[in-house]
């Protein structure tokens, strides 16, 4: 009879992933930042852009060390956490404010994302993360575990590409918030920025992966994995 392995840091990695995901989606989007960058000029972006790509870095680390099926469990945990946070924000914003409380408008700006944006975020996140994990797992087997940098960046290009391609049209097409003819430019800018974060964090990813592999005595290869994103079984 096979028993499922237990790991020292897997649950901690799951908690960190869900925390980054929920915070980057709940706190970041309400603020639009603008900075001047040499050569590139003035950049305007949603503040959550700085932190959301970290969830893909966690996805790379989880798949590289623990395998796709355990990463799948973490992705669904993140999906559930993000869905609950979105529902909670909608519910609290919708509650009638007390007559003496005068911050309802500011609260709506910070946490009152439209249902369309929240739904688009959920769909894009799940699709992007599963593509990222799938590509990461397949590339690891194909390269026999070599060239980690190529696998992390390559999987992120596909994962973030799917995320951006789904989120912006689902959330904003025809809404008037972003002109339809500007959506491709916004999508491209966000995609490049998110992949850029992955590239910048590559040295950190290397160190965390090496440390986790030693600490967990694990370096999983998905040679016989069921890649169905809805499967519940975790490989032993």
C-alpha positions as CSV (number, residue, x, y, z in Angstrom):
1,X,0.0,0.0,0.0
2,X,1.4,3.4,-1.0
3,X,1.4,6.3,1.4
4,X,1.6,9.9,0.4
5,X,4.8,11.7,1.3
6,X,4.7,14.5,3.8
7,X,6.9,17.6,3.4
8,X,8.2,20.1,5.9
9,X,7.6,23.2,3.8
10,X,4.9,22.4,1.3
11,X,2.0,23.8,3.5
12,X,4.1,27.0,4.1
13,X,4.6,27.4,0.4
14,X,0.9,27.0,-0.2
15,X,0.1,29.6,2.5
16,X,2.6,32.0,1.0
17,X,1.2,31.5,-2.5
18,X,-2.4,32.2,-1.5
19,X,-1.4,35.2,0.6
20,X,0.5,36.8,-2.3
21,X,-2.3,36.0,-4.8
22,X,-5.1,37.4,-2.6
23,X,-3.2,40.5,-1.6
24,X,-2.0,41.4,-5.1
25,X,-5.6,41.1,-6.4
26,X,-7.3,42.8,-3.5
27,X,-4.9,45.6,-2.5
28,X,-3.0,46.4,-5.6
29,X,-5.5,47.1,-8.4
30,X,-7.2,50.1,-6.8
31,X,-4.1,52.2,-7.1
32,X,-2.7,53.4,-10.4
33,X,1.0,54.4,-10.2
34,X,3.2,56.4,-12.5
35,X,7.0,56.6,-12.5
36,X,9.6,58.0,-14.8
37,X,12.1,55.4,-16.0
38,X,15.3,56.2,-17.9
39,X,15.1,55.4,-21.6
40,X,11.6,54.0,-21.3
41,X,10.1,57.3,-20.2
42,X,6.9,57.5,-18.1
43,X,5.3,54.2,-17.1
44,X,1.7,54.0,-15.8
45,X,0.6,50.7,-14.2
46,X,-1.7,49.2,-11.6
47,X,0.3,48.8,-8.4
48,X,-0.7,45.1,-8.1
49,X,1.5,44.5,-11.2
50,X,4.6,44.5,-8.9
51,X,3.4,41.6,-6.8
52,X,1.0,39.4,-8.9
53,X,3.9,37.8,-11.0
54,X,5.3,36.5,-7.7
55,X,2.4,33.9,-7.7
56,X,3.8,32.5,-11.0
57,X,7.3,32.3,-9.4
58,X,5.7,30.3,-6.6
59,X,4.0,28.1,-9.2
60,X,7.4,27.5,-10.8
61,X,9.0,26.6,-7.5
62,X,6.2,24.3,-6.5
63,X,6.1,22.4,-9.8
64,X,9.9,22.1,-10.0
65,X,10.2,20.7,-6.5
66,X,6.9,18.9,-5.7
67,X,5.5,18.2,-9.2
68,X,2.4,19.2,-11.1
69,X,-0.2,17.3,-9.0
70,X,0.8,19.1,-5.8
71,X,1.1,22.4,-7.6
72,X,-2.5,21.8,-8.9
73,X,-3.7,21.5,-5.3
74,X,-2.1,24.8,-4.4
75,X,-3.6,26.5,-7.5
76,X,-7.1,25.4,-6.5
77,X,-6.4,26.6,-2.9
78,X,-5.4,30.0,-4.4
79,X,-8.6,30.0,-6.6
80,X,-10.8,29.4,-3.6
81,X,-9.0,32.1,-1.5
82,X,-9.3,34.6,-4.3
83,X,-13.0,33.7,-4.9
84,X,-13.8,34.1,-1.2
85,X,-11.9,37.4,-1.0
86,X,-13.8,38.7,-4.0
87,X,-17.1,37.6,-2.6
88,X,-16.3,39.1,0.8
89,X,-15.3,42.5,-0.7
90,X,-18.5,42.6,-2.8
91,X,-20.6,41.7,0.3
92,X,-19.1,44.3,2.6
93,X,-19.2,47.0,-0.1
94,X,-22.9,46.2,-0.7
95,X,-23.9,46.5,3.0
96,X,-25.6,49.8,3.9
97,X,-23.3,52.2,5.6
98,X,-24.1,53.7,9.0
99,X,-25.3,57.4,8.8
100,X,-22.2,58.6,10.8
101,X,-19.7,56.6,8.6
102,X,-18.5,58.8,5.7
103,X,-16.0,56.5,4.0
104,X,-18.2,54.5,1.8
105,X,-17.1,56.1,-1.4
106,X,-13.4,55.5,-0.6
107,X,-14.1,52.0,0.4
108,X,-15.9,51.3,-2.9
109,X,-12.9,52.7,-4.9
110,X,-10.5,50.4,-3.0
111,X,-12.5,47.2,-2.8
112,X,-15.5,47.6,-5.1
113,X,-14.3,45.7,-8.2
114,X,-17.1,45.0,-10.6
115,X,-18.3,41.4,-10.8
116,X,-17.0,41.3,-14.4
117,X,-13.5,42.2,-13.4
118,X,-13.6,39.7,-10.4
119,X,-14.8,36.9,-12.6
120,X,-12.2,37.7,-15.3
121,X,-9.5,37.6,-12.7
122,X,-10.6,34.2,-11.5
123,X,-10.8,32.7,-15.0
124,X,-7.5,34.2,-16.1
125,X,-5.7,33.2,-13.0
126,X,-6.7,29.6,-13.1
127,X,-6.0,29.2,-16.8
128,X,-2.7,31.0,-16.6
129,X,-1.4,29.1,-13.6
130,X,-2.3,25.7,-14.9
131,X,-0.6,26.4,-18.3
132,X,2.4,27.7,-16.4
133,X,2.6,24.5,-14.2
134,X,2.0,22.2,-17.2
135,X,4.7,23.8,-19.4
136,X,7.1,23.8,-16.4
137,X,6.5,20.1,-15.7
138,X,6.8,19.0,-19.3
139,X,9.9,21.0,-20.0
140,X,11.6,19.5,-16.9
141,X,11.1,16.0,-18.3
142,X,12.2,17.1,-21.8
143,X,15.4,18.8,-20.5
144,X,16.2,16.1,-17.9
145,X,16.1,18.8,-15.2
146,X,18.6,21.1,-16.9
147,X,18.4,24.8,-17.7
148,X,16.0,25.8,-14.9
149,X,16.2,29.5,-16.1
150,X,14.8,28.5,-19.5
151,X,12.0,26.5,-17.9
152,X,10.9,29.2,-15.4
153,X,11.0,32.0,-18.0
154,X,9.5,29.8,-20.8
155,X,6.6,28.6,-18.7
156,X,5.9,32.1,-17.5
157,X,5.8,33.4,-21.0
158,X,3.0,30.9,-21.8
159,X,1.2,31.3,-18.4
160,X,1.3,35.1,-18.3
161,X,0.4,35.2,-22.0
162,X,-2.8,33.2,-21.3
163,X,-3.5,35.2,-18.2
164,X,-3.2,38.6,-20.0
165,X,-5.0,37.4,-23.1
166,X,-8.0,36.3,-21.1
167,X,-8.2,38.9,-18.4
168,X,-8.2,42.2,-20.3
169,X,-10.8,41.2,-23.0
170,X,-13.1,39.5,-20.4
171,X,-12.8,42.4,-17.9
172,X,-12.8,45.4,-20.2
173,X,-13.8,44.7,-23.8
174,X,-16.8,46.9,-24.7
175,X,-16.9,48.4,-21.2
176,X,-15.5,51.8,-22.0
177,X,-13.1,51.7,-19.1
178,X,-10.2,51.0,-21.6
179,X,-10.8,51.8,-25.3
180,X,-11.1,48.6,-27.2
181,X,-8.4,49.6,-29.7
182,X,-6.0,50.2,-26.8
183,X,-6.5,46.8,-25.2
184,X,-3.8,45.0,-27.2
185,X,-1.3,47.7,-26.1
186,X,-2.3,47.4,-22.5
187,X,-2.1,43.6,-22.7
188,X,1.3,43.7,-24.3
189,X,2.7,46.1,-21.7
190,X,1.4,44.1,-18.8
191,X,2.7,40.8,-20.3
192,X,6.2,42.2,-20.8
193,X,6.3,43.7,-17.3
194,X,5.1,40.4,-15.7
195,X,7.7,38.3,-17.6
196,X,10.3,40.9,-16.7
197,X,9.6,40.3,-13.0
198,X,10.2,36.6,-13.5
199,X,13.5,37.3,-15.2
200,X,14.7,39.7,-12.4
201,X,13.8,37.1,-9.8
202,X,15.5,34.2,-11.5
203,X,18.6,34.2,-9.2
204,X,16.2,34.1,-6.2
205,X,14.2,31.3,-7.7
206,X,17.4,29.3,-8.2
207,X,18.4,29.7,-4.5
208,X,14.9,28.8,-3.2
209,X,14.6,25.8,-5.5
210,X,18.0,24.5,-4.5
211,X,17.3,25.0,-0.8
212,X,13.9,23.3,-1.0
213,X,15.2,20.3,-2.9
214,X,17.8,19.7,-0.2
215,X,15.4,20.4,2.7
216,X,12.6,18.1,1.3
217,X,14.9,15.6,-0.3
218,X,12.6,15.9,-3.4
219,X,13.1,16.7,-7.1
220,X,9.9,15.5,-8.7
221,X,9.6,14.5,-12.4
222,X,6.1,14.3,-13.9
223,X,6.7,11.3,-16.1
224,X,3.4,9.5,-15.4
225,X,1.3,12.4,-14.1
226,X,-2.4,12.9,-14.9
227,X,-2.4,16.6,-16.1
228,X,-6.2,17.0,-15.9
229,X,-6.5,20.2,-13.9
230,X,-9.7,18.9,-12.3
231,X,-8.2,15.6,-11.0
232,X,-8.2,15.3,-7.3
233,X,-5.5,12.6,-6.9
234,X,-2.1,13.7,-5.7
235,X,0.8,11.6,-7.0
236,X,2.7,9.6,-4.3
